[in-house]
Each structure stands twice: as structure tokens, then as C-alpha cells.
Amino acid sequence: MSGREVWYVSYGSNLSRLRLGCYIAGGRPPGASVTYAGARERTMPVEDLALDLPGSLYFAGDSRVWGGATAFYDHDVPGPTPARAYRMSVEQFVDVAAQEMNRLPDPEDPLADVVHDGLSDGRHEAGPGVYETLIEVGHHDGLPMLTFTAPHGLDAVPHTRPRAAYLAMLAEGLRDSHGWDEERITAYFASRIR
């Protein structure tokens, strides 16, 4: 079933094309402590779009990549959350997801079959990890729009503070995808950091 496409929707550091490029071509994002293997298909998506998700962003956990909190998305708490959708093949999406899940891309990854078949009830738990819950957040051009987040919701975990390098990557993505200025970015972060 190779060749089918999806929209990968990012609300966190992958708002930045530079950051996403490390999952696609391999490499280490500025300020991160991890170098990524990259996807099997190393061509950057040529089509992307800015959108607002209906749910809410929150910061929690302690990232092995950035130190401090990372962004998560709660689809069930009113938003909006600014996001960026990238059109890519299912295989490339699965490779990005694998790296978010702290795994290496694998041609036998069972997540490919899940994505090809469609998410039952709009959700799929690939595992218990922080980015192992897939959510279908809509459709565009007849293709599903998918994101991944933690299995817990906004009110189920303590909120923690993100580090400056992580926020800088999110800010770069918000400027590039949504055209936000520094004042709007600062206000957005202040509204989401508890």
C-alpha cells in the first residue's frame, strides 16, 4: 500500500521546517542533545499549511532531547492551538513518528498498517510513551490529518517549564508558518506555561 499520503500536523518543535528536517534528512537541531537518523525517504515535504487545531497545547515532562518540558496536545480541551501540517507519504510519517517515539525507522513498523487502514475512532495508542498516541484531527484535500501526543490529558499530569532552546524552535516555527511577531509569540507561550 505504499504511496498513500497523509498530513502530519505539528504543534510543537516541528512547526519549524529546520527541526522537521532533522527527522527527514537526519541531524541534530540547534539546542538539542540528540542526533537523529532521518527517514528512509529523505525528501522534505514540498507542501505545508498553517492551521489552528481545536484542542489545547500544554507543557509537561522532562525531555531527554531538550531538557525541561516539551509540548503536548490535548484534543479534548478547547484551544485553539496553532499548528503546521506537512503533506508526506505514510512511510515518511511513520519514520517521523518512530523518531518521536525514540525508535529508529523500520520498514516493518506496524504503525504503517494502522495509518494505511485509518485510525479507529480517530485515535490509536502505539504504546505508553509520551508521543505514542496518534490522533486524527481532520481531513484536507481528501487526506487524513494526523498528529501524535501523550496518552494523558492536560489536567492529568504536572506541568513543567520548557527550556529556552525548545521555545526558540517553537517560536521559529510560529514566525515561519503563521507569520507571528515576537509579542504574539511571547503572549502565547505565557498563556500556556503554568
C-alpha positions in Angstrom: 0.0 0.0 0.0 2.9 2.3 -0.4 2.3 5.7 -2.0 -0.6 6.9 0.1 -0.2 10.3 1.7 -1.3 12.0 4.9 -0.9 15.4 6.6 1.5 15.3 9.5 0.3 18.0 11.9 2.8 19.5 14.3 2.0 21.9 17.2 5.5 21.7 18.8 9.1 22.0 17.6 8.2 20.5 14.2 6.4 23.7 13.4 9.9 24.6 12.3 10.9 23.1 8.9 14.5 23.1 10.2 13.6 20.9 13.1 11.5 18.6 10.9 14.4 18.3 8.5 16.4 16.5 11.2 13.7 13.8 11.3 13.7 13.7 7.5 17.4 14.0 6.5 19.0 13.2 9.8 20.9 15.5 12.1 20.8 17.5 15.3 18.5 20.5 15.8 20.1 23.6 17.4 19.9 23.4 21.1 19.0 19.6 21.2 21.1 16.8 22.7 20.1 14.1 20.2 21.2 13.4 16.6 18.5 11.7 14.5 19.0 9.0 11.9 16.5 10.5 9.5 13.7 8.9 7.4 14.1 6.3 4.7 12.6 8.9 2.3 14.8 12.0 2.7 12.9 14.5 0.5 11.4 17.3 2.5 7.7 17.8 2.1 7.0 20.5 -0.5 3.5 21.3 0.7 2.6 22.6 4.1 -0.1 24.8 5.6 -0.7 26.7 8.7 -3.9 25.9 10.7 -5.4 26.1 14.2 -6.3 22.9 16.0 -9.4 22.8 18.2 -7.6 21.5 21.3 -5.1 22.9 23.7 -1.3 22.8 24.0 0.4 22.3 27.3 4.0 21.7 28.6 4.9 18.7 30.7 7.6 16.1 31.4 11.4 16.3 31.2 12.7 15.9 27.6 15.8 13.8 27.0 16.3 15.9 23.8 15.8 19.5 25.1 15.8 19.2 28.9 12.8 20.7 30.5 9.2 20.3 29.3 8.0 19.6 25.8 4.7 20.4 24.2 1.7 18.1 24.2 -1.7 18.4 22.7 -5.0 17.7 24.4 -7.6 17.3 21.7 -10.4 17.3 24.3 -9.7 20.7 25.9 -10.8 23.8 24.0 -8.0 25.7 22.2 -7.1 26.9 19.7 -3.5 25.6 19.1 -1.5 27.0 16.2 -0.1 24.1 14.1 1.5 23.3 10.8 0.6 20.4 8.5 3.1 18.8 6.2 1.9 16.6 3.3 4.0 13.4 3.2 3.9 9.7 2.4 2.6 7.3 5.1 6.0 5.8 5.2 7.7 9.1 5.9 5.1 10.0 8.6 5.8 6.6 10.3 9.5 7.3 10.3 9.0 10.7 11.8 6.7 9.2 14.4 9.2 6.4 15.2 11.9 9.0 15.9 9.5 11.0 18.1 8.9 7.7 19.9 12.7 7.2 20.5 12.9 4.4 17.9 14.7 4.0 14.7 12.7 4.0 11.4 11.9 0.4 10.5 10.4 -0.8 7.2 8.4 -3.4 9.2 6.9 -0.8 11.6 3.3 -2.0 12.3 2.3 1.7 12.6 2.3 1.9 8.7 -0.6 -0.6 8.5 -2.5 1.3 11.2 -2.1 4.6 9.3 -3.0 2.9 5.9 -6.1 1.4 7.4 -7.2 4.5 9.2 -7.4 5.2 13.0 -10.3 3.5 14.7 -12.4 6.2 16.5 -9.8 8.8 15.3 -7.2 7.6 17.9 -4.5 4.9 18.1 -2.2 4.1 21.0 1.0 2.8 19.6 2.4 2.4 23.1 2.6 4.0 26.5 5.2 6.6 25.6 4.8 10.4 25.5 4.3 10.7 21.8 2.8 7.3 21.1 -0.9 8.4 20.9 -2.0 9.2 17.3 -5.0 11.5 16.8 -6.8 12.2 13.6 -7.5 16.0 13.7 -9.3 16.4 10.4 -9.0 16.0 6.6 -7.6 18.3 3.9 -7.6 17.6 0.2 -9.2 14.2 1.0 -6.3 13.1 3.1 -6.3 12.4 6.9 -4.5 14.9 9.1 -2.6 13.1 11.9 -0.7 14.3 15.0 0.8 12.5 17.9 0.8 13.3 21.6 0.9 11.8 25.1 -1.8 9.3 26.3 -2.6 11.7 29.2 -4.5 14.9 29.0 -3.7 18.4 30.1 -5.1 18.0 33.6 -3.7 14.5 34.3 0.0 15.5 34.8 2.1 18.2 36.5 3.0 21.0 34.1 6.7 21.8 33.8 8.7 24.6 32.2 10.3 24.3 28.8 13.9 25.4 28.2 14.8 28.5 26.1 16.2 26.4 23.2 13.0 24.5 22.9 10.9 27.6 23.0 13.2 29.2 20.4 12.5 26.3 18.0 8.7 26.7 18.5 9.0 30.4 18.0 10.9 30.0 14.8 8.1 27.7 13.5 5.3 30.1 14.6 7.1 33.0 12.8 7.7 30.9 9.6 4.3 29.2 9.4 1.9 31.7 10.9 3.8 35.0 10.5 3.5 35.7 14.2 5.6 38.5 15.7 7.6 38.3 18.9 4.9 40.0 21.0 2.3 37.5 19.9 4.6 34.5 20.4 5.6 35.7 23.9 1.9 36.1 24.9 1.1 32.7 23.5 3.9 31.0 25.5 2.9 32.9 28.6 -0.7 31.6 28.3 0.5 28.0 28.0 3.2 27.8 30.6 1.9 27.2 34.1 
